[in-house]
Amino acid sequence: MTSSTTGDSGAFDPIGFLQRLVAMETCDPPGREIEIATLVHDELRAHGIEAELDEFAPGRANVLGRVPGTGAKAPLVLSAHLDTVPVGTVPWSFPPFSGAVRDGRVLGRGTADMKSAVAAMIATAVELTKRAAPLAGDVLLAFSAGESSNCLGAKRFVERGFQQRIGALLIGEPSSLDVIVAEKAALWLRATARGRSGHVSGDPGVNAIGVMMDYLGGLDTLALPAPEHPLLDGPTLRVGTIAGGSAVNVTPDTCTAEIDVRLAPGIDPQSVVALLQAAAPAEIAVEMTDFKPAVESAPDSPFVTLCAEACRAETNRAPAIKGVSYFSDATVLAAGLDVPFAIVGPGDLGMSGQPDESVSVDNVLAVARIYRRVAERWLA
């Protein structure tokens, strides 16, 4: 484990810092980002970067860093989250919070999604502070809590008026050094089945779990709205949790299931709620618990083109322009805005939430240079 993030010259060591970030458990739930947020805040300040720590709920904290520009252009926001998804129950071949470097990769939960982007963005900010002349606009580092479940930190940023400062938004979610310009919408639903309590020795009642199982089994054939999109595949519907029953010998009178639906841009979520309710028997009620709107940019927009050129310069290959099924803080930060948006991150697509999560050291260092190229050209 690297114990310091600076060398003899005082330069920032993004890989050493990433190791320290990974060693801090910030699985959401419950998050507990205050410790890692404090470390990030103090590291920024140590390198002369303006930083604000906002503990907006017990143990939940955002960090906002700023490399000031002249104000001639609107700020470029570099966004990453401090929390991770849980470790899961599948055994890992190394400790999930190891942070060790092996075969050119940093190991541990959050390496790909997305503490590596946090380290790369700080590295970019440190280099930008060394410029002889400031850029035409601020570079803002928006490090958030609670993205993995409900974008808590991003919502806090919005509550504090942060959207008014966004001139362009670059997210560090895993992209395999390609450029992502479209995210699906995430619609979360709760289905509640009502039965009638009973007992195995007498009146059996109506089993709410059985009612729910019949309903969920039929959703596989439900025709969800599926408009054509050049970068996104079709809609998906997944059951995430089921809960019901109080004792093995008592008929459950209630059962709930939480359902995740991913949709292309432009679909009214209430129409999907109505579709799932229409497919349900009278004993089941369906309600929306959360909706994270889709986000997309034109693949040929100037900002996307610039991000692609920066990636090409570092990788010597033309990056693919892609869409993804995951959501990011952009679903909250960019809501209602018409601002340039893209995702470029060092993590591998598909690595999020997997056991034995890791990230390439070379990718972390390359992305730090990519972010700097984008900042210096966009804010020239």
N, C-alpha and C positions, 0 to 999 in steps of 0.2 A: 504494500500500500504506500503510495506517495504521500508524504506528510506535509508537503509544502506545495503551493501553487506558483511560486516564483523561484527563479534561479538566482545565481549570484548577481546577474545584471538587473534583477527586479522585473524581468519579463514574465508575463502571464503564461502559465503552463496549462493549456486546456485539457490535456489528458490527465494530468495529476489532479486537476480540479474535478473533472468528471468522476474520477475514482472516489473522491470524497463525497460527491453528490450521491453516487450509487450506494455507498455505505450507509446512507441515511434512509431508513424505511419511511416511505411516504405513500403507502398503498391507500387508495381511496375506494371504499371507506376504511378508516375514518379520516385519512389524509395527514393530519398533524404536520402541516407544512411549516410551522413557525420556526423550527430549528434550521431547516434547509433555507428558508427565506432569509433568516438572519445571517447565515453564512454567505449567501449570494449578495445581500445588501452590504455586508462588511467588506467583501472582496471588491465590489464596485468602488466603494469609498476609498479603499486602500490604493486603488489605481487612479484616483482623482476624478472619478465619474460621479456625477450627481445621482443620488439614489434615495428613494423613499420606501420605507417598510410600512405596510398597512395591514395590521392584524384586525381584520374586520369581524371575526368571530373567534371564540376561544380556540386557539391552536391553528386557525386557518388564516393564512397571510399571503398577500401579493407583494411583489417588488416592482417598482417602476424606476428604471434608470434613464438617464438623459445625457447624450453628447450634444451640446448646443451647437446650432448653426446660426446663420445670419438672420434667419427669418424670412428670406426672400422666397422660399418654397415651403409648402406644407410638410410636416414631419413624415419620415418613413418609420413605421412601427415594425420591429422584430418581435414576434410573439412566440412564447413557449410556455408549457405548464410544468409545475414543480411536482405534481403528484404522479402516481403510477397506478396501473391496475393491480389487483391482488396477485400474489404469487401462484395461487391455485394449489391443487392437491396432487398433480402429477409430479413425481420425483424429478429433481434437477440433478445434473451430473457435477454441479459445483454449487457452493452456497449462493443463494439468490442475491445477497447483498455483498458479494465478494468485492467487486471493483477491480479484480486482478486483470492483468494483461497477459493474454496467451495467444500465440500464433498471430500477432498483429490485431487482436480484437480485445476490447474491454468487455468484461463479463458481468452480468447482473441485471436484475429487474430495473427497468427504466433506462438502460443504456441506449436502446433504439428509440423508445417512446417515453419521454423524449429529453432526458437530461443531457444527452450529447448535444442537442441543439442549444440548450442553456449555456453550456460551456463554450460552444462555438460563437454564440452571440456575444458573450462577454469578451472573448478573444478579439472579435471584430471591433467592439467598442474601445478596447484598450488601444488597438492600433490606430483607430480614428482620432484618439486624443493626441497622438503624436504628430498629426498633420501640422504643417507650418501655417496653413490658413483654414478656417472653419468651412464646412460645407454650407450650401445655400439653405439647408433646412436641418432641423433637429433629427437625430436618430434616437428613437425611444425604444427601450427594452421593456416589454410588458410580460412579466413573469407571473403566472397566475396559479392559484390554488383550485383544486376540485374540478378540473376539466373532465376527468375520466368518467364521471357519472352525470353531473348536471351543470357543468360550466359555472360553478359558483363564483370563482375569481373573476371571470370575464364579466359576469353580471355586476359584480362590485365595481369593476372599472367603468362600466356604462353608467351605473348609479352616480358615479363621481364626475360625469361629464367627459370622460376620456374620448368618446367617439368624435367630439368636436376637434380633436387634435390629430386625427388619422388622415394623412394624405395618401398613403399607400400602405398596404398590409402584407407582410411577408411572414408566413408561418413556418415553423421548423419541424412539423410532423414528419414521420418517415416517408421518404419519397424515392429511395435508392438513387439519389442524385439526378432523378428526372424532375420534371416540372409538372405539378398538379394544379389544375385550374378549375376543377369541378368536384364538389362534394354532394353526396345524396342528402336528402332530408332524413331526419330520424324522428319517427313518430312512436311514442311509448303509450301503451294502452294497458288498462286493467280490466279484466273480465271477472265478474263476481257471480258465482252460481249459488242459488238458494235451494236447499232441499228441506227435509223434515227429519228431525232427530228421531232415532229409534234405537233398538237394542236387539242383539242377536237372539235373546231368549224370548222375545215377544214380537210386538209390532216392529218390523224392520225399518219403517220410515222411508224416506227418499234420499238416496245417497248423492250429495252434492258433488262429490269427486267423480262419480260415474257420469253425472250430467256434464261436468266439465270435460271429461275425457272424450265423450262422444262429440262434443262441440269442437274441441281442438283437433280431433282427428279429421273433421270435415274441412278444416281451413286449408288443407293442402291443395284443394281443388278450387279455392276461391280466386276469382279473376280480379287481381288488383290493377289499378290504372297503370298502364305501361306505355307511355309515349316514347317515341324514338328519340334517342340522344346519342350524339356522335362519340361521346367519351364514357358513357355510363351504361352498365348492363341493366337488366330488368329489376323490378322490385323484389324484395325479399320479406318474408315473415318468419320470425323465430320466437318460440316460447322461451322466456328466460328463467322464470320462477313459477312454482306451483306450491300453494299452501292450503291445507285443509285437514280437518279432523282433530279430535281432542283425545281419543283413546281408541285402542285397537278393537274394542268390543262395543263401541257406540257409533251409530250411523252418523257421519258428518252432515251437518245441516248447512255448512258454508264451505265454499272452495274459491280461492282466487288464483288467477294466473296473470302474469305480466308478460306482455307481448311487445316485441320490437319489430317495427316495420320500416324499411328503408325505401325511399321514393325518389324519383327524379324531380328536378326543379319544376315549380309551377303547379303542383297538385294541391288542391284544397284538403287539408288534413281532416276537416269535419266530414268530407265526403267519404273518406276511408273509414272513419268511426261509424258512420251510418251504414256502410257496406258490411262491416263486421257485426253490427247490431242486427241488421236484417237477416244475417245468416244464423243468428242465435235463437234458441228456443225461448219461451217466455220466462223461464227460470234464470236466465243469464242477462245481466246488464253490462254494457261495455262503456267505458269512459276514457277520455284522453287524460293522461297524467303529465305529459310533457311533449313539446314539439320543438325540434331544432331545425329551422329552415335550411334548405339547400343554399349553397354558395357557389357562384361560378364567375369566371372571367372569360372574355373572348380569347381564344388561343392565339390570335394574331395581334393582341393589344400591345402597345409599346412597352408596358411593364413586363408582361409575360415574355415578350421577345428579348428584353434586356436580361431577364433571369435565365433564359435559355442560352443566350450568348455567354453569360458568366459561367454557366455550367460547362459549356463546350470548351471554354478557355482553360478550365481546370482539369477536365477529364479527357480531352482530345476526342470526344465523340459527341454527336448531336443528341441531346437528351430527348426522350419521348415526352410528348405532351399528353397527360393522362387525367382521368377522373377516378375517384375512389368512393368506396361505400362508407368509410369512416367519417365522423364529424370532428371538427376542431373548434377552437375558440372563435374562429371566424364566424360561425353561425350566430354568435352573440355580438361580437365586436363590429362586424360588417352589416348587421341587420339594419335595413332602411337606408344604407349609404350607397353611393355610387362612387366607389374608390377602387383603384387597382388592387388586385389580390392575386397571390400565388402561394403555393407550398413548395419549399425546397428543404429537405432535411437529410442528415447523414444516415439515419436508420434505414434498414431494408424494409420495403413494403412486405407485409405479411408477417413480420417479426413481432408486432405488437401483441402482448398478452400470451406469448408462447413461453413454454419452459426453455431454459438455457438461452435466454435472451442475451444478445451481444451486439456490438457495433464495431465496424472497422475503424481502427485508429486513423488510417489514411483518409477515410471519408470525413471524419470529424475535422481534421485539419484542412481538407479541401473545402468543406462547407464554410468554415470561417473565412477563407479567402473569397469564396463566392459571395458571401454576404457583404464583404468589404467592397468588392467590385460593383455590386448592385448599388450600394449606398453612395459610392463616389461618383458613379455615372448618373444615377437618378437625381441626386442632389447637387449636381455640378453647377 
